[in-house]
Amino acid sequence: MHITGRITNDIRLKLAGQKLWTEDSDRNRQLFNRWGINIDFLHPQVRTCTWVRPLENEVMINTDGSLSSDHAGYGAIARDGEGTPILAVVGSVRPESVITHELQGIAAGLTMAVNHNFRRICIGTDSKVACSYFSSSRNPPWRLLPLWHRIKRLCGSLESFRICHVLHQANRAAYYLASTRPTRAYVEIIPDSFAEDLKKIVFEDCSNTVYYRM
């Protein structure tokens, strides 16, 4: 028996007694049929979401970070309970790591809040890792501690602060902002200067448009 055949047979035997499942697709069916592995094929579940509104008297600040091979940045947008935009901020920074830029986006959103006297804040982020730092005693990696301490100081200067995890599809405005390429590390943008694509996203959010996630 060829080596590849032995490997295939070993894998098949190891998997034979396990309860296995995967997403139902033509590609997956062909793959597991070719390997002779019994597996349950499940239809993907569709999740729906809308833009998350703040509580009464709160300002919702959606934040995001962006990292690619040649650019890194962040974005944050402040809106009231009706979804009306108040202000946004963007920035370009040296590429590091995804969580670094997620936290930079949160720090920029909080800086914007403090500078403009937004006293009751909810941060909406699609980063579960970033949310976990706020909800537990777990700290970010040591190299991010200066940034983390700055975030905590900003939070302490507010009347109230909370953070919530939102799905990526409901965080499109912040994602759009984080993907722009400003020439500076901190640039505030008033709503009248929003790009048309961003205005469209904001309108869909405040209209309770339902977004779908597989």
C-alpha positions as a printed Julia matrix, in Angstrom:
214×3 Matrix{Float64}:
   0.0    0.0    0.0
   1.32   3.46  -0.88
   2.18   5.85   1.95
  -0.67   8.19   1.01
  -3.08   5.27   1.13
  -1.91   4.31   4.6
  -2.32   7.88   5.8
  -5.83   8.06   4.36
  -6.79   4.78   5.99
  -5.39   5.88   9.37
  -7.35   9.12   9.24
 -10.53   7.28   8.25
 -10.16   4.85  11.19
  -9.5    7.65  13.7
 -12.57   9.55  12.57
 -14.87   6.54  12.3
 -16.03   6.61  15.92
 -16.53  10.34  16.2
 -19.63  12.46  15.7
 -18.68  14.76  12.85
 -20.51  17.55  11.06
 -19.75  20.27   8.57
 -21.55  22.82   6.43
 -23.58  21.32   3.61
 -22.05  22.21   0.26
 -21.17  20.41  -2.97
 -17.48  20.84  -2.26
 -17.72  19.32   1.23
 -19.86  16.41   0.02
 -17.37  15.57  -2.74
 -14.43  15.81  -0.35
 -15.81  13.51   2.36
 -17.29  11.07  -0.15
 -13.87  10.79  -1.78
 -12.28  10.07   1.61
 -15.05   7.64   2.56
 -15.8    9.42   5.83
 -19.32   9.42   7.29
 -20.32  12.88   8.35
 -23.49  14.88   8.99
 -24.06  17.77   6.61
 -25.84  20.72   8.19
 -27.38  23.73   6.53
 -25.73  26.98   7.66
 -27.78  29.06  10.08
 -28.62  32.59   9.04
 -28.38  35.25  11.75
 -29.98  38.64  11.47
 -29.0   41.87  13.15
 -29.61  45.6   13.07
 -27.6   48.57  14.26
 -27.6   48.59  18.06
 -29.08  51.77  19.49
 -27.81  53.33  22.72
 -29.81  53.64  25.89
 -31.63  56.87  26.72
 -29.23  59.82  27.07
 -26.32  57.72  25.84
 -24.14  58.3   22.79
 -23.3   55.17  20.81
 -19.76  55.13  19.48
 -19.07  52.31  17.04
 -15.37  51.56  16.62
 -13.22  49.35  14.44
  -9.62  48.7   13.49
  -8.16  47.75  10.13
  -4.96  45.93   9.18
  -3.62  45.03   5.75
  -0.19  44.32   4.3
   0.48  48.0    3.58
  -1.81  49.97   5.87
  -3.36  50.08   9.32
  -5.97  52.39  10.74
  -9.0   52.82  12.91
 -12.37  54.53  12.82
 -15.09  55.58  15.24
 -18.47  57.21  14.75
 -20.72  58.79  17.39
 -24.52  58.7   17.0
 -27.51  59.53  19.16
 -30.46  57.25  19.91
 -32.15  58.1   16.63
 -29.08  57.08  14.68
 -28.23  60.66  13.74
 -24.45  61.04  13.35
 -22.73  63.55  15.62
 -19.07  63.16  14.74
 -16.54  60.65  13.44
 -12.82  60.14  13.76
 -10.3   58.25  11.61
  -6.58  57.66  11.8
  -3.68  55.95  10.06
  -1.04  54.2   12.16
   1.92  51.88  11.77
   0.75  48.32  11.07
   1.01  46.11  14.16
  -1.76  43.66  15.08
  -5.53  43.47  14.75
  -6.18  43.86  18.48
  -3.82  46.84  18.61
  -5.87  48.7   16.02
  -9.16  47.62  17.57
  -8.05  49.17  20.87
  -6.75  52.26  19.07
 -10.22  52.69  17.59
 -11.77  52.46  21.06
  -9.23  54.95  22.43
  -9.96  57.37  19.59
 -13.71  57.09  20.15
 -13.27  57.8   23.85
 -10.93  60.72  23.11
 -13.56  62.16  20.8
 -16.19  61.73  23.53
 -14.09  63.49  26.18
 -13.08  66.31  23.82
 -16.72  67.04  22.96
 -18.17  66.43  26.42
 -20.17  63.29  25.61
 -20.7   62.13  29.18
 -22.65  58.85  28.84
 -21.04  56.48  26.36
 -21.63  53.04  24.91
 -18.84  51.61  22.77
 -19.96  49.12  20.11
 -17.2   46.9   18.72
 -17.17  43.68  16.73
 -14.01  42.54  18.56
 -14.83  39.91  21.19
 -11.22  40.03  22.35
 -11.42  43.76  23.05
 -14.71  43.27  24.92
 -13.14  40.55  27.06
 -10.55  42.97  28.45
 -13.35  45.12  29.87
 -15.42  42.27  31.29
 -12.68  40.38  33.13
  -9.43  40.88  35.01
  -7.52  39.77  31.94
  -5.18  42.44  30.59
  -3.98  42.94  27.01
  -0.44  41.87  26.06
   2.26  43.85  27.89
   3.17  45.91  24.81
  -0.4   47.25  24.74
  -0.55  48.2   28.42
   0.22  51.93  27.85
  -2.68  52.08  25.38
  -4.89  50.1   27.76
  -4.09  52.41  30.67
  -4.97  55.42  28.51
  -8.32  53.81  27.65
  -9.05  53.19  31.33
  -8.22  56.81  32.2
 -10.58  58.04  29.48
 -13.33  55.76  30.76
 -12.82  57.1   34.27
 -13.47  60.66  33.13
 -16.95  59.82  31.86
 -20.21  59.89  33.78
 -21.04  56.38  32.56
 -19.39  53.89  30.25
 -20.25  50.47  28.91
 -19.1   48.36  26.0
 -21.07  45.85  23.94
 -20.19  43.37  21.25
 -21.94  43.9   17.92
 -21.87  41.78  14.8
 -19.63  42.95  11.98
 -22.62  43.56   9.71
 -24.03  46.03  12.26
 -20.69  47.81  12.55
 -20.33  48.8    8.91
 -19.94  52.54   9.48
 -16.93  52.06  11.76
 -15.49  49.45   9.39
 -15.82  51.89   6.5
 -14.04  54.6    8.46
 -11.25  52.26   9.58
 -10.59  51.32   5.97
 -10.0   54.89   4.8
  -6.45  56.15   4.51
  -6.11  59.54   6.17
  -2.69  61.15   6.26
  -2.7   61.71  10.02
  -3.15  59.67  13.2
  -6.29  61.5   14.38
  -8.74  63.31  12.11
 -12.25  64.32  13.16
 -14.98  64.45  10.5
 -18.28  66.3   10.81
 -21.38  64.66   9.27
 -21.64  67.24   6.48
 -18.24  66.04   5.26
 -19.13  62.33   5.26
 -18.56  60.48   1.98
 -21.74  59.44   0.18
 -21.07  55.74   0.87
 -20.83  56.46   4.58
 -24.02  58.54   4.51
 -25.81  55.6    2.9
 -24.61  53.21   5.62
 -25.7   55.61   8.37
 -29.13  56.0    6.76
 -29.59  52.23   6.51
 -28.55  51.81  10.14
 -30.97  54.4   11.49
 -33.73  52.92   9.29
 -33.39  49.59  11.14
 -32.21  47.78   8.04
 -31.88  44.06   8.76
 -28.45  42.61   7.96
 -27.81  38.93   7.39
 -24.89  36.83   8.55
 -24.31  33.21   7.62
